[in-house]
Amino acid sequence: MKKRMMILIISSLVLTGCWDKRELDELAITMAIGVDESDVGYLVTAQVVVPLEVSIKGNTGNSPITQFRAEGETIFEAIRKLAKIVPREIYPGHLRMLVISDTVAEKGIGEIVDYFSRNWEMRSDFYVVVAKEMTAQEILNVSTAIETIPANSMFNMLNVAQETWSSTRGIHINDLISDIGSGGKEAVVTGIEVIGDEELGSSKKNVETITPGARLRLLDLGVFKEDKLVGWLTEEESIGYNKVTNQVKSSVTTLSCPEGGTIAIELIRAHSKIKAKIINGTPEVEVKIKTEGNIAEVDCQLDLMKVENITMLEKLYSEKVKEKMQKSITTLQKDFNADIFGFGEAVHRADAKVWKKLEPNWDQEFSELQVNIKVDAKITQFGVIVNPVKIKEKE
């Protein structure tokens, strides 16, 4: 009897197919989703790939993507309602971008984050951005050059920008969930906007010219308290934030030469560390950063063969790095009362009992927190040539 039962179980496992199997031609591959306000709750925009236009053999020269929109009291309802206008089932398994309008973000993104974190079909490696002073629908409506699918263009823009400039940061959905749910750290999200002629941006003509009439442009970081957007950092403050939190991979710092002119320093390596200590029940935080730079451009007559000149530049470099970090910290303490740096987490690591007392009023504690910044900046590379090119003066 037991043998027969085992045979039946094995047979059922072998003969049973994938109960939820769906063919590719039944799915609408969704690369980006936009979330805006509507009278009933949310307006969801889905950026869907047109299969014929992305295949090598079937390309007809039309747009490689199309858009569908639906409203609902919840995100889930709005996405399900897309079935009334989409000939295939919306499939978000290849989602690259989630774009949320600033008006929605200001009211709270808790419900949105909850939905996108629960959906088993979605990977967690898509980026979240906030559309500043425009709708998410307008962002997704722009056709892009180089990358024919706009969602891919936005995704790659974020990757390149955070690698080379550092005033932005690619935030995955898991990062956002972690920061919103953390007791000692608030969230940040990179902004995005359309520059140029928005109406032209939605047409094929936008990518048929050397200079598109409309482009997508990444902005600096939006600051959240709990799940609500409360304001925006400047470019310098965003770079300062990334330096404090060890997120900088490369950036450029411009120094003024003593006799006039400038020198551009390319950051090639940086590592920062946040450490808290408790002194008589009061927390203090120390931020240490080590950074190495390369002299990328010289627009002044300064002898770089002299050790004292390099020492002087390193001092200026250290001061400039510290200035950006301090400016970012001061703005968050005085203007936002939002600890996006994770100083609260550092205090928790230092002394869990003290943190338990401070946590209920951490916003106020953070605004008065003593933060000490220590910068160790070195210039270790000079490019192919050392001294600046001398231009012959006219007689």
N, C-alpha and C positions, 0 to 999 in steps of 0.2 A: 504493500500500500504506500509506504513511504517512498519507494522507488518510483511508483507511478506519479505521485505528487511532484517529485523533483523534476521528472520529465516534463510534466505540464507547465511548471514554473519556468524552466529553461526555454521551452517552446514559445511561451508567451512573450518572453523577453526578446528572443531572436526574431520572431515573426512580427512583433509590433514595430511600426515605423515611427517617425517623428510626428507626434500628434499635432504639433504646432508648426509644422513645416509649411513654408510659403515660397512660391516660385518668385524669381527676380522680376518677372514681367507682371507680377501682381502688386509690386511695391512702388511707392513714390519716395525715392531717396531724398531725404530732407537734410540739407547742408547747414541751414541757419534758421533760427526761429526768433521772431521779434515779438515783444510784449508791450502793448500800449494800453492806455485807459479807454474805456468805452462807457456808454450810459448804463449798460447792464453789468459791467464788471471789467472784463479784459477783452482786448482785441488782439488776436494772435495772427501773426503773419508767418507763413512757411515758405522758405526759399527751396524750391524743388528742382532737381536735375531733370532736364529733358533728355531721355535716353538716346534718341536718334542723333541729337546734336553733339553728344560726347563720344559717339562711336566713330571709329576711323572711316568705316565704309559708308555710313549713312548720313554724314554731316551735310546739311543743306545750306549752312551759312546763317541760320536764324539764331536767336538767343539760346544759349546752353542751359538757361534756367527759366523757370516761371514761378509766379507767386500765387498763393491762395490765402484768403483771409476769412476768419470767422470770429464771432463774439460769443462770450459765455460768462456766466457768473464766476466760474473757476477756470483755471488754465486747462484742466483736464476736459471740462465740458466744451470749451472753445475748440480744442484740438479734435475732439470726437465729432464736432459739428462740421469740420472740414470734409467729412465723408459725403456731405450733401453736394459738394462742388468738385471734389477730386475724384477722378476715375480709378484711382488706385489707393491702397491703404498707405497712410502716412507712416514712413519708417524712419525713425530718428537715430538708428544705430551708427550712422556716419556723421552725426552732428558735429560741426566745427565751431559754430558761434551761437551764443545766446545774447541777443541785444535787448536791453531793457530801457525804456524811456526814462528820463530824469523825473518826470511827474509821477510815474509809478514808483520809482526808487525812493522818492521823498516820502511817500506814504507807507512804504515798507515792502520788502521783497521776500519776507518769510514764507508766504504761501507758494511763491514761484520757486524758490530754492527747494522747498519741501517736495513739490511735484517732480522736479527734474532729478532729485536725488533718489526718489522712490522708483522711477521707471526702470525696470530691469533691462529694457532694450537699449538704453543709452550707455555709452562709455562715459568715463569721467574725465576724459582729457580734452573736452571742449572748453573754449574760453568764454568768459562773461565780460561784457562791456556795457557802459551806460551811454545812451545817446544824449548829448548835451544840447539843450535848448531846441530840440527837434524830436520827432517821433522815431521809434524803431523802424516803422514802416518806411520812412524816408531814407533811412540808412540802407536798408535792404533793397531799395529801389534803384541803386546806382550800379550801372554796368561798369566793369573794370577792365583795364588793359593788362597785359602780361599774364595775369591769372584770369582766365575767362570766367571762372565761377567766383562771384564776389565773396562768398564765405571763405574760400581758400585764400583769396587776396587779403582779407582781414586777418585771418589766422597767421599767415606768413608775415604780414606787416608787424604784428605783435612780436613774433619770434625775433625778427631782425632788429626791431626797435629796442627791445630789452637787452639784446646782445651788444648793441653799439652806442646807444645814447643814454639809457637808464632813467629817463623821466617817466617811463611807462613800466607796467609790470603785467605779465600775462597771468590772469587769475583763473584757475580751474574751479569747477563747481565744488570740488572737495575742499579747496583752500577757503572758499567763501563760507561753506558750512562750518568749517573748523573755527574760523575767526568770529563768525556771528555767534556761535555757541560758546566761545571762550569767555571765562570770567575776567581775564586779565589782558585781553587784546581785542581791539576793534578791527573792522575790515576796511580794505581799500579796493577800488575797482577803477580800471583805466577808462577814460572817456573817449568818445568818438564823435565826429561830426562830418557833414558834407560841406565842402567849399566849392564855390562856383554856382553854375546854373543847375539847380536841382531838377527842373523839368527836362533839360537836355540830358541829364545824367541817366534817366530811365530809358533813353532811346539808344538804338544801335549806333547812331551817329557819334555818340560819346566816345566810342573806341575806334572810330574810323579816321580820326585826325591825330596828328603828332601830339598836340596839346589838348587833352580831353576838356570838355566844358565843365565837367564836375568831377571831383575826386573825393575819396574818403580820406580823412586825416585823423590820426590818433591824437588825443589830448593828454593832459596830465591826470593825476590821480584824484578820484572822488573819495571823500571821507564819509564813513558810515559810523553811526552810533546805534548799537544793536542792529536792527535790519533796515534802518532808515538813512538815506543820503542826507548829509547835513551841510555839505559844502565842497569846495574844490581847492586843491593846493596849486601853487604856481609851479612853473617848470623847475626853478631852483629848489623849492621846498620838496618837490617830488623826488628829485635827485638826492637831496639830503636824507629823505626818508629811506630810500633804497640803500644808501651808504650805512645808515644806522642799523638797518635790519639785514645787512650782509647780502643784498640782492644785486649789487652792482657788478657787472661783468666787464664793461668798458664805458668810458665817457671821455669828455674833453674839458679841460680846465684852462682858461686863458689868464696868463699872468702879465702884469705891467712891468716893463723893463725900467730900471732907474733913470735912464737918460731918454726915455720916450720909446714908444713902440711896444710890441707885445710878443709873447712866446706862448705857443699852444702846447699843452702837455696832454698826451694821450694816456689815460689810465690803462695799464696792461694787466694789473693784478691787484686785488684788494681783498682783505679779510677783516671783518669786524666782529666784535664779541660784546655782549651785554651781560653785565654782572651786577647784582644788587647786594647790598649789605644793610644790616639793621644797626643803627647807633642810638642807644637809649630809647628803643621803641620806635624810632623814626627811620623810614627807609631812605636810602640814597642809591643812586644808580650810576655806574661807571660804564661808559662806552669807549672801547679801545678799537682803533682801526689802524691797520698797516696797509700801506698802499705803495705801489711802484708805478712810476711813470716813464714815458718815452717822449723825448723832445720831437714833436711831430712837425712843427713849423716855427721859424724864427723870423720876426719882422722888426728886428732891431740889431744894432751893432754891439754885441756882447761877446767877449772872448770866453768861449765855453771850454777852453783848455785850462783855464785857471780854476783851481779847486775852490777858492773863495767865492767865485761866481756861482758854481754849482751849489755850494752850501747856502748861499743867499737865495737861490731859486727854490731849493728844498724847503727853506723856511717860509717863503711866500706861498709855496704849494700847500704846506701844512696849514697855514692860516686860512687859505681859501677853502680847503676841504672842511675845516672846523667851522668856518663861517656858514657854509651851506647846511651842515648838520644842525648847528645851533639854531639857525633860522627856522628850520623845519620843526624842531622840538618846541621852540617858543610859540610858533603859530598854533600848534596843536594844543599846547597848554593854555594859552590865553584866549584864543578865538573859538576853539571847538570843544575843549575839555574831553578830547577823545584820544585814548591811548592806543594808537594804531601800531606802536612800536613793540608792544609786548612787554613793557616795563613791569606791569602787574604780574605777568607770568614769571619774570625774573625774581620779583619779591617773593612770590609763592615758593619758588625753588630755594630761596635763601632761608626762609623761615615760614613754614606752613601755619603756625599758630598766630604769628603777627598778621599774616595775610588774611586769615579768617576774620580778624577784627577790622582790617582796613577795607576789605572787599565791598561791603555794602555802600561805602561812601568813596569808592575809588576815583570817581570823576573829580571830586574835590581834592583828594589826596594827590592825584596825578597833576593837577594844575599847580600845586605848590611843591612838587617833587624836585629835589636837588639832583641835577644830572651833570656829571663831570665827563668831558670829552677829552680823550687823549689821542693825538694823531702822530703817527710815525710815517712820514712821507719821504720816499727816496726816488731820485731820478737815476735810473740804471741803464738807460739806452739813449742814444743820440741820433739814430737814423743812419743813413749811409754816409753822410758827411757830418763833421763835428761843428765847425764854426759856420756862421751864416755866410751866404753868398754876398760878396761885396759888389755893389753897383758902381760903375765908374761915374764919377761926377763930371758934369759938363763944365767946360772952362767958360 
